[in-house]
């Protein structure tokens, strides 16, 4: 099975997830609202891929100071920002870092952007799956080391001639339990090792096939 088949690809609905944007660019002070450069604010929002209703956040922030954003200037600036944002390489970068897309691009630029975005998300997902598998493998290995240490301690006490009969029975039962636990951990480590190797190969293949520089 090749890398693309093994990686769970997000569906179309997963592409158009809501974008999270930072706090209000204009701040909340009266001077900031009065002196706001709405073209620049719009440009910065467009550059982040913020949705059109983002201006509502600025409007609310400045309403208490009786300042209304200049919608025409804001939209003009946002459109310039979107021209930069809606580039396929940027789509790839956003997806690669796990960012969201608010469906703000349009026309041919959207097709190219989404293609780059989805490819970036594939690599992001593959890397996340690899990290999770590596973490599980480390945990299993730590568990095996602790189990083997416990087995050694139980065995060392079990062979002492002064151990009472009831304690010896408990230790014998505990050793059986630990032995079974060790067997299960060894099997899990083997499975996780293979899984991790497969996921690492998937990541390498996706990165190799990437039409964008990493």
N, C-alpha and C positions, 0 to 999 in steps of 0.2 A: 504494500500500500504506500503510495507516494505521500509527500508532505502535505499537499493541498487536501488530499482525501482524509488524512488523519486529523487535521486541525478543524475544529468546529467553527465554521464561518458564521458570522452574524448575518441575519436576514436583512432585507431592505429596511424593515421597521427599525432594526437596531442601528442603522446608519443615521437615521434622522432623530437622534436623541437630543434632548434640550441641552443647550450650552449654558455653562455656569459662568457668569461674569463677575467681575470684582465690584466693590462698593462704588457708590456714585462718584463719577469722575469730577463732578463740579464741587463736591464737598457740600457742606450745609451752611457755611457762613454767607452773610449778605454780600460782602465784598466779592467773594468767589463767584456768586451768582450774577451780580451786576457786571463784573468784568469778564464773564465767561466768553471764550472764543468758541462759538458753537460749531464752526467749521472744523476746528481742531478736535473738539470733543466728539463730533460725528465721525471724523476720520479715525480716531483711536478706537471708537466702538466698532466701526467697520473692520478695522485691522484685526480686532479680536473675534470677528464673526458674530457679534451680538445681534439679536433679532431687532426688527424695526421698532417694536414697542419698548425698546430700551430707553427711548427718550422720555417715556412716562416716569421712569425713575428720577431722571433729572428734573422733570416738571414738578413732581411731588416735593423734591428736595428744595426747590427754589420758590415754590408757591407761598410758603410762609413769609417770604421776603418780598412778596408781590412782584416777582420776576418771572416772566414767561419765556421759555427757550425759543429761539428763532428757528422755527421748524425748517424753513427753506435752506438756511445755512447749515443746519445740522444734517439734513438729508443729503445735501451736496457733499459735505465732508465725508459722511458715511459711505456714499457711493464710491468715492475715491479710495477709501479704506478697503472696501469690499473688492475692488479691482486687484488690490495686493493680496488680500486674504484668499480669494477664489482661484489661486494658482494651483495646478496639480501637485507641485512640489510641496506647497504649504499644506495641502490636503493630506499628503503622505505624512508630513511632520506632525500634524495635529493627531492623526490616527495612531502614529507610532508612539506618541506619548499618552495615548488613552483619552484624548480630549473628545468632547462632544461636538456635534454639528447641528445647528439650528435651522437647516434648510434655507440659508440666506443667499445662496448663489442662484443664478438663473441662466438659461440658455446653454450654449456650448460650454461655457466655463463651468457650469454645474456638473456636466457629464465628466469632464476631465478632473475636476476637483474630487468628486465622489469616487472616481476610479482610484485616484491616489490615496484618498482617505481610507477606503476599504482595504487597500493593500497594506497600508500602515497599521490598520487595526488587526489584520491577520498576523503580522509579525508581533505586534503588542500582545495579542492573545497567546501566541505560541511561546513567547518569552515568559509570560505569566504562568502558563501551564508547566513550563520547564522549572521555574523557580519553586512552584508548589511541589513538584515531584522531588526536587532536590531537598527541600525542607523535610518532606516525609521520609526520605531516605536517611537523612541525618538523624531524625528522631528515632527511626527503627534501629539504627546502628547504636545510638546511645542506649536504647532500651536493651539491646543485646548485651552491651558491655555491663550494664547494671545487673542483668539477669545472671550473667556468667560470674560476676563478683559475688552475688548472693549464693549461687550454687557452690562456689568455692568455700564460702563461710559456713554454709550448712554442712558440707562434706567434712570440713575440718572439725566441726563440733561433733558430728555424728560418730566419728571414729574414736572419740575420747572414751576411755573405759569407765570414767566416773559419771557419765551422763545417765540420769534416771530413766527407767523404762518408759514412763509416759512421755517424757521429753524426747526420747529416742524415736518413739512412734510418730510424734508430731514432726520431727525432723525428716523422717523417712517419707512421710506424706508430702511435706513441703518440697523435698527434692524431686519427687515425681512431678509435682505441679510445675516447678521451675524448669525441669527438663522438657516438659511439653511446651511451655512458654517459649523456651529457646528454639525448639523445632519450628514453631509457628513464626517466630521472628526471623529465623534464617530463611524460611520460604518467602516471607514478605520482602526481605532485603533482596533476594534474587529477583523477585517480580519488579520491585521498584528500580533496581539497577537496570534491568532491561528496558523498562518504561522510560527511565531518564535518558538512556542512550538513544532511544527512538525519538524522544522529544528534542534532544540536542541536535540530532540529525535533521529533524524537521525545521528547526530554527535556522540552521546553517543553509539548508536548501532554499528556504524562503528568502533569506538575506542574499543568497547568491543570485536568485532569480529577480531580485528587486530592480526595477528600472530606475530607481532613485538612489542617490548616494546616501549611505548610512553614516 
